[in-house]
């Protein structure tokens, strides 16, 4: 089956995604570094970075939300930040999918940002239930897990048993990350060849929308 994609190479490679995520985590200023206000919003890699940044912020906030020796107001602030970061992370994931599908020639560019983009998938191509953007998102989370577990293997305030157990877990996490990276490359290769496609799946996070969250609707009605 002939490909409808306009390019002969996938819009991204998993190895480049992994390298970017690792490099950012190794930066002492990450993820607090200021976002580039002049970024090209049509740049796929901008949204890969944005997704990783909000996952990193989310990771740190989840740790803070587990504190037991701070005021309840501090935990409430953590929970609200978690909601904001999670929404931003999902928005970036959707944008990655939009731009990937455009790069692969599998979606009509004019409808890419609508709730139901018009698919240009070749006849007979299989629909992949997981999107490439969601795989990039999962790779970001895996990068955070690997980074955090590697730190556990280097701790000096714990015994060797803790470090040894952490090394075993690190090996498993790295294997899972390699497997997922291979699956991302395989999906993009199949999409490029016309054998597979995926769609932009809108998350519609209702709890963050005062028009849909029933508790927020009820609060608004009392004003």
HUKACOR-V891252 format. One record per residue. RES is the residue in one small letter. PHI is phi in whole degrees, 0 to 359 (NA if undefined). Layout:
res;phi
RES;PHI
RES;PHI
This chain:
res;phi
x;NA
x;285
x;278
x;264
x;287
x;276
x;237
x;258
x;231
x;300
x;298
x;207
x;241
x;301
x;299
x;286
x;297
x;299
x;298
x;297
x;298
x;293
x;297
x;293
x;294
x;280
x;279
x;296
x;270
x;277
x;262
x;284
x;304
x;298
x;283
x;287
x;290
x;253
x;296
x;283
x;288
x;261
x;273
x;305
x;291
x;300
x;282
x;296
x;295
x;298
x;302
x;293
x;297
x;288
x;296
x;293
x;296
x;297
x;301
x;295
x;292
x;297
x;297
x;296
x;291
x;267
x;296
x;242
x;239
x;232
x;291
x;302
x;296
x;294
x;292
x;299
x;295
x;299
x;296
x;291
x;295
x;301
x;299
x;296
x;293
x;294
x;297
x;294
x;298
x;293
x;299
x;293
x;299
x;297
x;292
x;301
x;298
x;302
x;287
x;296
x;296
x;295
x;296
x;273
x;73
x;252
x;213
x;289
x;300
x;292
x;254
x;302
x;260
x;277
x;295
x;225
x;301
x;283
x;283
x;244
x;296
x;296
x;300
x;89
x;289
x;279
x;271
x;275
x;290
x;259
x;277
x;295
x;298
x;292
x;291
x;299
x;299
x;294
x;296
x;297
x;294
x;296
x;299
x;295
x;295
x;297
x;300
x;291
x;290
x;298
x;298
x;295
x;288
x;252
x;292
x;247
x;261
x;231
x;277
x;295
x;300
x;295
x;295
x;295
x;295
x;291
x;295
x;297
x;295
x;298
x;300
x;292
x;297
x;294
x;296
x;299
x;295
x;298
x;298
x;295
x;299
x;296
x;294
x;296
x;299
x;295
x;296
x;294
x;295
x;294
x;294
x;295
x;273
x;84
x;269
x;211
x;208
x;220
x;236
x;278
x;255
x;287
x;280
x;47
x;290
x;292
x;292
x;268
x;252
x;297
x;279
x;243
x;292
x;298
x;290
x;291
x;298
x;294
x;297
x;296
x;290
x;275
x;288
